[in-house]
Amino acid sequence: MNTKPKELRKVELDDLRPYAAPTSPEGEDILIVEDFSRIDFAGKAFKSDFFLIGFCESGVSDFFVNSRPVTLQAGDFYILFGQQVVDRVKQSPDFHLVALVQDRNYVQETLISMLHLWPYLFHLMESPVLRLTPDEQATLHRSYNTILQRLSNRGHTFWRESVRTMMQTFYFDICDAVERRNPQRERFRSRLNFVFYNFMQILSANYFREREVAWYAERLKLTPKYLSEVVKQVSGRTVSSWISSMVVMEIKNRLRNTDHSVKEIATQLHFPNQSFLGKYFKNLVGISPLDYRRLSEEDTLELSAPNDAVLS
């Protein structure tokens, strides 16, 4: 019997407010969830419409994000970006995650002027878990606690401005930890990152219907060659790789988490027909869409894949 929902469930910031700590400012775009494990996600796939920064204080949790395996254990730091699909969540009885949860637009407004951090954030999209040293844990906990204190002090004249500034400092600390493990600084050029950021913004809004490098270059008023060079230099990946990974991610999510037929998915993602989508998917993934759906339903797909989402 097929028990998949017709549409993938979206979880928004307001859905998490019942679990927020009393110190969370009511009606604002940032929440503190002192024990994220209280939220029952077991066996329920969902698409995040929020940005989460979490510390695993104890226990272990295994789950998949955009079909990639992730493991969190005590001492780990984790970032969940918006518009990512989370499923197959398993937690040990003693799992405890403390989290700052923010509205995606709030995060974008906080980071929009910090272009030099974008290489680190895109790196964290690929490897969202940081295995922290004791010193790093202490540093990030201090930043976190400072933010908590300010969030509870609504009487401050410049409350919103000061919280945003503290969040920016927090991001600097996070990106410093990334730099120590996987240097990104030499990739930074302000102009190049600005181009890459704009490319990713356009890609995230159009990947489901536009898959040609030239289309994105035209939107950015650049030549395809220059766009390709910039994206490769900043991210280490080609434009075509970014486009195909976004498209494949979306196909996988719809195959795994909805009961849409391959023909319906082909129409939704603006493929000429079902056959074209099937060849596109098999060329990139190695199996057909129907085989992927069957294996995912048997829960045997990618379970042995390495946890490349961790930076130690």
C-alpha positions in Angstrom: 0.0 0.0 0.0 1.4 3.4 -1.0 1.4 5.7 2.1 3.3 8.6 0.6 1.7 12.0 0.8 0.7 13.6 -2.5 2.7 16.7 -1.6 5.9 16.9 0.6 5.2 18.5 4.0 6.8 21.9 4.5 7.8 22.9 8.0 7.9 26.6 8.7 9.2 28.7 11.5 5.7 29.1 13.0 5.4 25.3 13.2 8.3 25.3 15.7 7.0 28.1 17.9 5.2 25.7 20.3 8.6 24.1 21.1 10.4 27.4 21.6 12.1 28.3 24.9 10.3 31.0 27.0 13.1 33.4 26.2 12.3 33.3 22.5 11.0 36.7 21.4 7.3 36.3 20.5 6.5 37.0 16.9 10.1 37.5 15.8 12.1 35.8 13.1 14.4 33.9 15.5 13.6 31.2 18.0 15.5 29.2 20.6 14.6 25.5 20.8 16.4 24.1 23.9 15.6 20.5 23.1 15.0 19.9 19.4 14.6 16.1 20.0 11.2 16.8 21.5 9.9 17.4 18.0 8.8 14.1 16.5 10.2 13.9 13.0 10.6 10.1 13.0 9.4 8.5 9.8 8.2 11.9 8.5 9.9 13.5 5.5 9.7 17.3 5.4 11.1 20.3 3.6 12.6 23.0 5.9 11.4 26.5 5.4 13.8 27.8 8.1 17.5 28.0 8.9 18.8 26.1 11.9 22.0 26.3 13.8 22.3 23.4 16.3 24.6 22.0 19.0 24.4 18.3 19.7 25.0 18.1 23.5 24.5 14.3 23.9 23.4 11.2 22.1 23.4 10.4 18.3 21.0 11.1 15.5 21.1 9.7 11.9 19.0 11.2 9.1 19.2 12.2 5.5 19.2 15.7 4.0 18.5 15.9 0.3 19.1 12.2 0.1 22.6 12.4 1.7 23.3 10.7 5.0 24.1 12.8 8.1 25.2 11.7 11.6 25.2 14.0 14.6 26.9 13.1 17.8 27.8 14.8 21.1 30.0 17.9 20.5 28.9 18.4 16.9 27.7 21.6 15.4 25.2 21.5 12.6 23.5 23.8 10.1 20.3 23.1 8.2 19.7 25.5 5.4 16.2 26.3 4.1 14.5 24.4 1.3 16.2 21.1 2.2 14.4 17.8 2.5 15.0 15.9 5.8 13.8 12.3 6.2 14.5 8.9 7.9 15.3 10.6 11.2 16.5 8.3 13.9 17.6 9.4 17.4 19.1 7.7 20.4 17.1 8.0 23.6 19.6 10.5 25.1 19.9 12.6 21.9 19.7 16.3 22.8 20.1 19.2 20.3 20.0 22.9 21.2 19.1 25.1 18.3 18.8 28.6 17.0 16.1 28.6 14.4 15.7 31.6 12.0 13.4 32.7 9.2 15.3 32.3 5.9 14.7 35.9 4.9 16.0 37.1 8.2 19.2 35.1 7.6 19.6 36.5 4.1 19.2 40.0 5.4 21.8 39.3 8.0 24.3 37.9 5.6 23.7 39.9 2.5 26.5 42.4 3.2 28.9 39.6 4.2 29.9 38.4 0.8 33.3 37.1 2.0 31.5 34.5 4.1 29.6 33.0 1.2 32.3 30.5 0.2 32.2 29.1 3.7 28.4 28.9 3.8 28.3 27.1 0.5 30.9 24.8 1.8 28.7 24.1 4.8 25.8 23.3 2.5 27.9 20.4 1.2 29.4 19.5 4.7 26.9 20.8 7.3 28.4 19.0 10.3 31.4 20.4 12.3 33.2 18.1 14.8 34.2 20.7 17.2 37.3 20.7 19.4 36.8 21.5 23.1 38.2 25.1 22.5 35.8 25.6 19.5 32.9 24.3 21.6 33.7 26.9 24.3 34.0 29.7 21.7 30.7 29.0 20.0 28.9 28.3 23.2 30.0 31.8 24.5 28.7 33.4 21.3 25.5 31.4 21.5 24.9 32.3 25.2 25.6 36.0 24.4 22.8 35.9 21.7 20.4 34.2 24.2 21.0 36.9 26.7 20.4 39.7 24.2 17.3 38.0 22.9 15.7 38.0 26.3 16.5 41.7 26.8 13.7 43.3 24.7 14.1 46.6 26.6 17.3 47.4 24.7 16.8 50.5 22.5 18.6 48.8 19.6 17.5 45.3 20.3 17.0 44.1 16.7 20.1 45.8 15.4 22.3 44.4 18.3 20.9 40.8 17.8 21.7 41.0 14.1 25.2 42.2 14.8 25.7 39.4 17.3 24.5 36.9 14.8 27.0 38.2 12.3 29.8 37.7 14.9 28.5 34.2 15.4 28.8 33.5 11.7 32.4 34.7 11.7 33.2 32.2 14.5 31.5 29.4 12.6 33.4 30.3 9.4 36.6 30.5 11.3 36.1 26.9 12.3 35.5 25.9 8.7 38.7 27.8 7.6 40.8 25.8 10.0 39.6 22.6 8.4 39.1 23.5 4.8 40.7 26.8 3.8 38.3 28.9 1.7 39.9 32.3 2.1 42.2 32.2 -0.9 39.1 31.7 -3.1 37.6 35.0 -2.0 37.3 37.9 -4.4 34.5 40.3 -3.6 33.4 40.7 -7.2 33.6 36.9 -7.8 31.5 36.1 -4.8 29.0 38.7 -5.7 28.6 37.0 -9.1 28.4 33.6 -7.5 25.8 34.7 -5.0 23.6 36.2 -7.7 24.0 33.0 -9.8 22.9 30.8 -6.8 19.9 33.1 -6.2 18.7 32.9 -9.8 19.5 29.1 -9.9 17.4 28.4 -6.7 14.4 30.1 -8.3 14.7 28.7 -11.8 16.5 25.3 -11.8 13.2 23.4 -12.1 12.7 24.8 -15.6 16.0 26.3 -16.8 19.0 24.0 -17.3 21.2 25.8 -19.8 24.4 27.6 -18.7 23.8 30.3 -21.4 20.4 31.1 -19.9 21.9 31.9 -16.5 24.8 33.9 -18.1 22.3 36.0 -20.0 20.3 36.8 -16.9 23.5 37.9 -15.2 24.7 39.8 -18.3 27.8 37.7 -18.5 29.3 35.4 -21.1 28.8 31.7 -20.4 32.6 31.3 -20.3 33.1 34.0 -17.7 30.3 32.7 -15.5 31.7 29.2 -15.7 35.1 30.4 -14.6 33.8 32.4 -11.7 31.6 29.6 -10.4 34.4 27.1 -10.7 36.8 29.4 -8.9 34.5 30.3 -6.0 32.8 26.9 -5.4 35.1 24.4 -6.9 32.2 23.1 -9.1 31.0 23.9 -12.6 27.8 25.8 -13.4 26.5 22.6 -15.1 27.3 20.6 -11.9 25.3 23.1 -9.7 22.3 23.0 -12.1 22.3 19.2 -12.4 22.7 18.6 -8.7 19.8 20.9 -7.9 17.6 19.2 -10.5 18.5 15.7 -9.4 18.0 16.6 -5.8 14.4 17.8 -6.6 13.7 14.6 -8.7 14.9 12.4 -5.8 12.9 14.3 -3.3 9.7 13.9 -5.4 10.3 10.3 -6.1 11.0 9.5 -2.4 8.5 11.7 -0.7 5.4 12.0 -3.0 3.3 9.6 -5.0 3.7 11.6 -8.2 4.3 9.5 -11.3 7.5 10.0 -13.3 5.4 11.5 -16.0 3.9 14.0 -13.6 7.4 14.9 -12.2 8.7 15.4 -15.8 5.8 17.9 -16.4 6.4 19.7 -13.1 10.1 20.1 -13.9 9.5 21.2 -17.5 11.2 18.2 -19.1 10.0 17.5 -22.7 8.7 14.1 -21.7 9.0 11.2 -19.2 11.7 9.5 -21.4 13.9 12.6 -21.4 13.7 12.9 -17.6 14.5 9.1 -17.3 17.6 9.4 -19.4 18.8 12.6 -17.7 18.3 11.0 -14.2 20.0 7.7 -15.1 23.0 9.4 -16.7 23.6 11.4 -13.5 22.5 8.9 -10.8 23.2 5.6 -12.5 19.8 4.0 -12.1 16.3 4.8 -13.5 13.8 7.0 -11.6 11.6 3.9 -10.9 14.5 1.9 -9.6 15.4 4.8 -7.4 11.9 5.0 -6.0 11.8 1.2 -5.5 15.1 1.1 -3.6 14.2 4.1 -1.5 10.9 2.5 -0.5 12.9 -0.6 0.5 15.2 1.8 2.5 18.3 0.3 1.0 19.4 3.2 -1.1 22.5 5.1 0.0 22.5 3.6 3.5 26.1 2.6 3.1 27.2 5.9 1.7 30.0 7.6 3.6 29.1 10.5 5.8 30.9 13.2 3.7 28.8 15.8 5.4 31.2 16.1 8.3 34.2 18.4 8.8 36.5 17.1 11.5 
